[in-house]
Amino acid sequence: MKTHLSLARIFISILAVMPLARAGAQEMRTWTDKASGKTVEAAYVSADATTRTVKIRNAEGKEFELPVARLNEADIAYIRQKLTAPPTPTPTPAAAPAAPGTKPAAPAAPVKTAAAPKGQPAPPKPEFKTIAARGFKGPAGSDFVKSVQRVRPRLLQNAQGWAALKDMAAKDPAAVAMLANLKKSGELLLAKPEMTRVYITEASPVNPGSQTLFRVALLGALNFIDGDPKWKERAVREMVSVTDNVYGDWYPGEPTVTTDHLIAGVLAYDWFKDGFNAGQLAKLKEFIHLKGVDPIAAHLKNEPVPATAKKVEPGTQPQKDKTPAKAPKKREPEGPELVDADEMGMYSALVLAAICMVDDDPPAAKKALEPVGKMFSKGLAQFSPGGVWPEGMEAGDRVMDHVAMVLQTLRSACGNDFGLSVLEGIPEIGAVRMHLTGPTKYVFNYGDAKKAPLARTWVSSWLSGVHGNPGLPATAALPAKGDDSVDKAAFLDLAGQLIYHNPQAAGYRTPEALDFMAPGGEAAALRSSWDSPAAMYVAMKGGRNEVPAAQLDIGSFVLDAGGVRWAEELGPEDDKAPGFSPDVPDRNKRYALYLEGTKGQNTLVLGGKDEEEKPEPKKPAGKGPPPKNQKPVTLPGNQELDAKAAFSGAAFQSSAEKGVAILNMTDAYHKAKSALRGILMMRGTQPYVLLQDDLVIKGTSEVDWQMHTKTDVTAAGNKATLTSGKATLTAALLSPAGAEFVVEDPPAKPPGDVRNRDLQKEKVKVLKVRLKGAKGEQRIAVAFALGTDAPSVPVVPIAQWVGKK
C-alpha cells in the first residue's frame, strides 16, 4: 500500500509536542484502513514519530504496528486526543540530603506549600529525548521550505490548528476568557484609525512594526476563531495602510522595526490572502520582498541597504544606491562570536517569509534564505546547555518570541521542526524563566536589561505546551486592552496567549524544587517558599564577560523579601552614552560607564582605587574581545573582560532546610589568587540569606563589597537598616571583625552628558563594605533578614558549606 504523505505530515504535527506517547487506559475502538476500508478492533498503545507508526493491541493481547498513512481521519483525531492526555507520571526524585554548615537562627519549620488549587492540574512533563547541541546539524537555507505544504493558512497554525483553537475557545474556561478579552480589544481597535507613519530615530520595544504585528495577530485570531468578517476586512485595511506610498517603507534603517513589519506582513499575506484584491495583494507582495526581505538580508550580510527598500518622496524617482559594497560579513566564524538577539529576530523573520512566499514568490523566498544558512540553528544552540540566553533574560525573552513563531510554523506547515524544540537548552528555558523571576514578579535583569516582569507571557505558554509545565500557576486570560492602550500594544500579546494555549500544560502544577542552578552554571536562585509573594529570594549570576553586550557583572545578585526588591540590578546605561556600543574595538570605553562596568554591579570591586598595573596591549581589528593569548587592559576595579564563572553541581545543594550555591569568581579578578562567593538561603519560621565572599588577595588591594538599592538605607557600624513602605530589612556584617557598612551615592551625572540615566535622581543608594589595604585571606559575610533584628549566624569557610554528595 502506498504511503500518503499528507497524512504522515499530519501525524508528525500531532506528535510535535510529544515525540513518544505511552499507552493509557485500554480503550477498545475500531481502526480503519483508509484504502481498503478494512477494520480492526484494538486499543491504542503508543505512537512513534520516528517510524511514523502507531502501536495497537487487540483483545487477545497481541500488538501490531501500523503505518500512520494507512489510517483514516477519525483515527488521526483519536491519536491527537490521546497525545494531549496526561502521560504516565514519572517517579519524584528523592530530595537532596541536608548539607552541613551554619545553623538557623530559629528552629527550622517544614517548607510551606501552596494550598490545593482549584482547577485542572497540569500533567507531568512529557517524555522526550534531548538532542545534544555539540555536533548538531540543524536545518540550513532551503531545508526550511523543502516540505512546506502548499495550503493556507500555514503560519503559526494551519486550518486544523485553528479549528482546534475555535473548539477550545468554546469549551475551555481559560480560553473562553481569552477570546472574550480578544473581542473587547478588537472592538476598541475597530474604533481606532489604521496604522500611520511615525517618524522615529531609534528602535524601541513598542515601535510601528511591533504595533502592526499586534494588530495583525489580534485580527487574525478573531478572524479564525470568532469568524466575523469585520476582522478580516480591518486586517486588510491595516496592511493596505502600511504598504501605501505615504507609509513608504518599513524603516530600513532600524532593522528590528523592519523585522516586526515583515513578520506582520507575511502573517497577513498567509491569513488574509483571499481578502485582498489583486492590486492590494501585489503591493503587499512587493513590500514583503523589497521593503522587508531585502533590507534585512542586507543588514545580516553587512551590505548597503538597497535603494528600493527606502521610501520614495513625492516628486522624486528612486536613486540607485552608489554606496560601495562592503565585504560580506563572515557569519559562521571559528571563534566564539555570538548571534545576538536582534539577529535572531531577523533570521526568524526571513524563515517565516520564505515559508510564506515559497510558492507565490520563489525569488523572495530564495533571497530570504540566503543569509540564514545555519545561523538560526547556531543561534538557537546558544541556549545550551541550561536554557539561559548569553545576553540575559530580557534578550532571551525576545529571542524565544521569534523562535516560537518559527518552530510553531514549521510544525503546522512542514509537519516537524527538525528537532529544534528538543535541542539541548530549549527544554530548560521554561524552568529558567520561572526560577529567575522573583516573588516580586521582577526577573533577574542582569546585563543590559531593565527591571521589569517578563513581558511576553505567551512564550511561557508555548514552552509549557511543548515541554510540560515546570510549575507555573494555571494560565489565566490577560486583561483586555483599554481604550488608551490598544493602539499602543505590541507583538503577539493577547493573540499569542490564545494561539499557544494548551489546556493540559496550562493547568496547576507545583514546582519540583525551591532552589535552582541552571545546567552549565550560568545562574542560580534560592527562595524560602513558592506560595507567598513576601518570600525571600536571592539570585546570582556567573556567566561570561566576553559576551559583547555583557556587563562586567560576575557575582552580581538581586534580593527580594517582603514583596520588595531590596538589592537592585540597575540595568543598562543609555544607548546614547559615548562608547556604549558593544561593537567598538576598545571595549574599555563601554566599561568606563558606571552601569556597564563592575562598579555599577552588586559584586566585589578589587583595586578600584589602584593605578593600572598592566601595559595596554595592541588592540585587535574588528569587534570582540582580545585574543586569548593576550590579556586585555582593565580599568581600575573592573573585572577581566574575558573572565568566566560557573556554579557547579558539587557546590550546589537543596533541602527542606536550606539551599546553597557557590560561585568560583577567581577568573574575574587579576588581583585575587582565589575568590569564592556563596549564597545560603536558610528556610524555616525566620528565613534569612547569607552572602559570603572568601578571598585570597595578591599583594595589597582595596576591596569593596557593594549592593545597590532604591530603598531608604541607613548604616551604623556592622548593621544596616533598609526600609520600603512598611517593610524593613536588616543586614548584619558578620565578618571581618571591625568592618563597617557605609552608604554612598552613585556617581553624579556629569553636566551636559548626553546619557539619560541619572542614578541620583533615581534615588539609588550604594550599601558598601570597604576593606583598605587588604592582604592575603579575607572573608566578607553579610546576612539579611526581614524585621529590625540583625540575624545571628555562625560564620564558617564557604568550603565547609556543602558536604559530600
Salt bridges, closest charged atoms under 4 A:
ASP33 OD2 - ARG70 NH2 3.14
GLU63 OE1 - LYS55 NZ 3.89
GLU63 OE2 - ARG57 NH2 2.39
ASP75 OD1 - ARG29 NH1 2.78
GLU127 OE1 - ARG22 NH2 2.85
ASP143 OD1 - LYS146 NZ 3.26
ASP167 OD1 - LYS171 NZ 3.11
ASP172 OD2 - HIS501 NE2 2.83
GLU187 OE2 - LYS230 NZ 2.61
GLU194 OE2 - ARG234 NE 3.89
GLU194 OE2 - ARG237 NH2 2.43
GLU202 OE2 - LYS576 NZ 2.98
ASP226 OD1 - LYS183 NZ 3.33
GLU233 OE1 - ARG237 NH1 2.92
GLU238 OE2 - ARG215 NH1 2.91
GLU238 OE2 - ARG234 NH2 2.82
ASP249 OD1 - ARG197 NH1 2.76
ASP260 OD1 - HIS402 NE2 3.99
ASP270 OD1 - ARG152 NH1 2.93
ASP274 OD1 - LYS232 NZ 2.82
GLU286 OE2 - LYS283 NZ 3.75
ASP294 OD1 - HIS289 NE2 3.73
ASP294 OD1 - LYS367 NZ 3.11
ASP321 OD2 - LYS310 NZ 3.97
GLU337 OE2 - ARG331 NH1 3.13
ASP342 OD1 - ARG398 NH1 2.90
GLU343 OE2 - LYS329 NZ 3.72
GLU343 OE1 - ARG331 NH2 3.10
ASP359 OD1 - ARG152 NH2 3.24
ASP359 OD1 - ARG154 NH2 2.70
ASP360 OD2 - ARG152 NH2 3.43
ASP360 OD2 - LYS273 NZ 2.50
ASP361 OD2 - HIS289 ND1 3.54
GLU370 OE1 - LYS301 NZ 3.49
GLU394 OE2 - ARG398 NE 3.24
ASP397 OD1 - ARG433 NH1 2.73
ASP401 OD2 - ARG456 NH1 2.72
ASP417 OD2 - ARG411 NE 3.03
ASP448 OD2 - ARG590 NH2 2.37
ASP483 OD1 - LYS192 NZ 3.88
ASP487 OD2 - LYS192 NZ 3.77
ASP493 OD2 - LYS481 NZ 3.20
GLU512 OE2 - ARG509 NH2 3.28
ASP515 OD2 - ARG683 NH2 2.78
GLU546 OE2 - ARG544 NH1 3.74
GLU546 OE1 - LYS628 NZ 3.00
GLU546 OE2 - LYS644 NZ 3.75
ASP553 OD1 - LYS541 NZ 3.03
ASP560 OD1 - ARG565 NE 2.72
GLU568 OE2 - LYS451 NZ 2.76
GLU573 OE1 - ARG755 NH1 3.50
ASP583 OD1 - LYS623 NZ 3.54
GLU596 OE1 - ARG590 NH2 2.96
ASP610 OD2 - LYS671 NZ 3.37
GLU613 OE2 - LYS671 NZ 2.63
GLU616 OE2 - LYS619 NZ 2.13
GLU640 OE1 - LYS614 NZ 3.49
GLU640 OE1 - LYS631 NZ 3.94
GLU640 OE2 - HIS670 ND1 3.17
ASP693 OD1 - ARG677 NE 2.69
ASP694 OD1 - ARG779 NE 2.82
GLU702 OE2 - ARG770 NE 3.82
ASP704 OD2 - LYS768 NZ 3.74
ASP704 OD1 - ARG770 NE 2.83
GLU744 OE1 - LYS768 NZ 3.18
GLU744 OE2 - ARG770 NH1 3.53
ASP745 OD1 - LYS765 NZ 2.52
ASP753 OD1 - ARG755 NE 2.81
GLU762 OE1 - LYS710 NZ 3.49
GLU762 OE2 - ARG757 NE 2.77
